[in-house]
Protein backbone atom coordinates (compact mmCIF):
# COMPACT_ATOMS: atom_id res chain seq x y z
CA UNK A 1 0.00 0.00 0.00
CA UNK A 2 1.33 3.43 -1.01
CA UNK A 3 0.08 6.05 1.45
CA UNK A 4 0.08 9.74 0.49
CA UNK A 5 -0.99 12.70 2.63
CA UNK A 6 -1.31 16.12 0.98
CA UNK A 7 -0.98 19.08 3.36
CA UNK A 8 -1.74 22.79 3.12
CA UNK A 9 -2.55 25.52 5.64
CA UNK A 10 -6.29 25.04 6.09
CA UNK A 11 -7.15 21.83 4.20
CA UNK A 12 -9.98 23.52 2.32
CA UNK A 13 -8.37 24.47 -1.05
CA UNK A 14 -5.04 23.13 -2.27
CA UNK A 15 -4.55 19.89 -0.31
CA UNK A 16 -8.09 18.59 -0.90
CA UNK A 17 -7.72 19.48 -4.58
CA UNK A 18 -4.51 17.41 -4.65
CA UNK A 19 -6.16 14.58 -2.71
CA UNK A 20 -9.07 14.24 -5.11
CA UNK A 21 -7.02 14.83 -8.27
CA UNK A 22 -4.61 12.07 -7.22
CA UNK A 23 -7.49 9.75 -6.35
CA UNK A 24 -8.89 10.28 -9.85
CA UNK A 25 -5.48 9.69 -11.43
CA UNK A 26 -4.94 6.39 -9.62
CA UNK A 27 -8.46 5.25 -10.57
CA UNK A 28 -7.49 5.88 -14.21
CA UNK A 29 -4.12 4.11 -14.09
CA UNK A 30 -2.31 3.30 -16.34
CA UNK A 31 -3.84 5.67 -18.90
CA UNK A 32 -2.82 8.78 -16.92
CA UNK A 33 0.93 8.23 -16.92
CA UNK A 34 3.58 7.16 -19.38
CA UNK A 35 5.13 4.57 -17.05
CA UNK A 36 4.23 0.92 -17.45
CA UNK A 37 2.76 -0.08 -14.11
CA UNK A 38 0.83 -2.90 -12.49
CA UNK A 39 -0.36 -0.59 -9.69
CA UNK A 40 -4.08 0.03 -9.31
CA UNK A 41 -6.21 2.34 -7.18
CA UNK A 42 -6.39 -0.43 -4.57
CA UNK A 43 -2.65 0.03 -4.02
CA UNK A 44 -3.07 3.60 -2.78
CA UNK A 45 -4.36 5.35 0.32
CA UNK A 46 -4.69 9.10 -0.30
CA UNK A 47 -5.84 11.82 2.11
CA UNK A 48 -5.24 15.45 3.00
CA UNK A 49 -4.83 17.56 6.12
CA UNK A 50 -3.95 21.02 7.41
CA UNK A 51 -1.08 22.45 9.37
CA UNK A 52 -3.44 24.85 11.16
CA UNK A 53 -6.59 24.42 13.22
CA UNK A 54 -8.43 27.36 11.60
CA UNK A 55 -10.71 25.38 9.31
CA UNK A 56 -11.14 22.08 11.15
CA UNK A 57 -14.52 20.56 10.34
CA UNK A 58 -15.21 22.92 7.43
CA UNK A 59 -15.97 21.54 3.96
CA UNK A 60 -13.85 22.15 0.88
CA UNK A 61 -13.97 25.87 0.00
CA UNK A 62 -16.80 26.40 -2.55
CA UNK A 63 -14.62 27.72 -5.42
CA UNK A 64 -12.24 24.76 -4.98
CA UNK A 65 -15.23 22.39 -4.88
CA UNK A 66 -16.57 23.99 -8.09
CA UNK A 67 -13.20 23.66 -9.80
CA UNK A 68 -13.07 19.96 -8.95
CA UNK A 69 -16.70 19.46 -10.04
CA UNK A 70 -16.02 21.18 -13.37
CA UNK A 71 -13.53 18.37 -14.04
CA UNK A 72 -15.91 15.61 -12.93
CA UNK A 73 -14.43 15.20 -9.46
CA UNK A 74 -16.69 14.93 -6.41
CA UNK A 75 -15.26 15.86 -3.00
CA UNK A 76 -18.57 15.64 -1.11
CA UNK A 77 -18.12 14.80 2.55
CA UNK A 78 -14.52 15.99 2.84
CA UNK A 79 -13.93 18.19 5.87
CA UNK A 80 -10.76 19.84 7.05
CA UNK A 81 -8.63 18.18 9.68
CA UNK A 82 -5.22 18.89 11.14
CA UNK A 83 -2.22 16.68 10.48
CA UNK A 84 -0.93 14.71 13.48
CA UNK A 85 2.29 13.01 14.45
CA UNK A 86 0.46 9.71 13.89
CA UNK A 87 -0.09 10.79 10.27
CA UNK A 88 3.64 11.30 9.88
CA UNK A 89 4.26 7.71 10.96
CA UNK A 90 1.34 6.29 8.94
CA UNK A 91 1.91 7.87 5.52
CA UNK A 92 4.79 7.10 3.17
CA UNK A 93 4.66 10.53 1.55
CA UNK A 94 3.80 13.84 3.24
CA UNK A 95 3.36 16.29 0.35
CA UNK A 96 3.18 19.97 1.21
CA UNK A 97 1.84 22.78 -0.92
CA UNK A 98 4.32 25.48 0.14
CA UNK A 99 7.31 26.45 2.26
CA UNK A 100 5.07 27.91 4.98
CA UNK A 101 3.54 24.46 5.44
CA UNK A 102 7.07 23.08 5.89
CA UNK A 103 7.80 25.62 8.63
CA UNK A 104 4.44 24.95 10.29
CA UNK A 105 5.28 21.25 10.64
CA UNK A 106 7.57 22.20 13.52
CA UNK A 107 4.42 22.78 15.62
CA UNK A 108 3.02 19.35 14.74
CA UNK A 109 5.98 16.99 14.64
CA UNK A 110 8.14 16.24 17.66
CA UNK A 111 11.34 18.28 17.57
CA UNK A 112 13.59 15.30 16.90
CA UNK A 113 11.60 14.29 13.81
CA UNK A 114 11.27 17.84 12.48
CA UNK A 115 14.96 18.61 12.93
CA UNK A 116 16.00 15.29 11.39
CA UNK A 117 13.64 15.86 8.45
CA UNK A 118 15.14 19.27 7.71
CA UNK A 119 18.69 17.85 7.59
CA UNK A 120 18.34 14.67 5.53
CA UNK A 121 16.32 13.18 2.67
CA UNK A 122 12.91 12.29 3.97
CA UNK A 123 9.32 11.47 3.23
CA UNK A 124 8.29 15.14 3.42
CA UNK A 125 8.33 17.00 0.11
CA UNK A 126 6.81 19.92 -1.74
CA UNK A 127 4.35 19.00 -4.50
CA UNK A 128 5.97 21.14 -7.19
CA UNK A 129 9.38 19.57 -6.47
CA UNK A 130 7.98 16.37 -8.00
CA UNK A 131 7.50 18.30 -11.25
CA UNK A 132 11.05 19.66 -11.07
CA UNK A 133 9.91 23.15 -10.09
CA UNK A 134 11.21 24.84 -6.96
CA UNK A 135 8.15 26.87 -6.11
CA UNK A 136 4.94 26.75 -4.12
CA UNK A 137 1.59 25.59 -5.47
CA UNK A 138 -0.37 28.73 -6.35
CA UNK A 139 -2.54 29.67 -3.35
CA UNK A 140 -6.04 30.60 -4.51
CA UNK A 141 -7.03 31.81 -1.04
CA UNK A 142 -5.02 34.95 -1.73
CA UNK A 143 -5.12 35.16 -5.53
CA UNK A 144 -8.61 33.87 -6.30
CA UNK A 145 -7.00 32.07 -9.27
CA UNK A 146 -8.28 28.51 -8.86
CA UNK A 147 -7.27 27.68 -12.44
CA UNK A 148 -3.58 28.28 -11.63
CA UNK A 149 -3.93 26.04 -8.59
CA UNK A 150 -5.68 23.40 -10.69
CA UNK A 151 -2.80 23.43 -13.19
CA UNK A 152 -0.14 23.20 -10.46
CA UNK A 153 -1.93 20.38 -8.65
CA UNK A 154 -2.36 18.36 -11.83
CA UNK A 155 1.24 18.85 -12.88
CA UNK A 156 2.61 17.94 -9.45
CA UNK A 157 0.33 14.94 -8.93
CA UNK A 158 1.05 13.51 -12.37
CA UNK A 159 4.80 13.86 -11.90
CA UNK A 160 4.59 12.28 -8.44
CA UNK A 161 2.50 9.40 -9.69
CA UNK A 162 4.91 8.76 -12.57
CA UNK A 163 7.85 8.72 -10.14
CA UNK A 164 6.08 6.30 -7.80
CA UNK A 165 5.08 4.00 -10.66
CA UNK A 166 8.60 4.04 -12.11
CA UNK A 167 9.99 2.63 -8.86
Secondary structure, DSSP 8 states (H G I E B T S, - for coil): -EEEEEEESSSSSHHHHHHHHHHHHHHTTTTTSSS-----GGGEEEEEEESSSTTTT-B--HHHHHHHHHTT---TT-B--B--HHHHHH-SEEEESSHHHHHHGGGTS-HHHHHHHHHS--SEEEHHHHTT--S----HHHH--HHHHHHHHHHHHHHHHHHHHH-
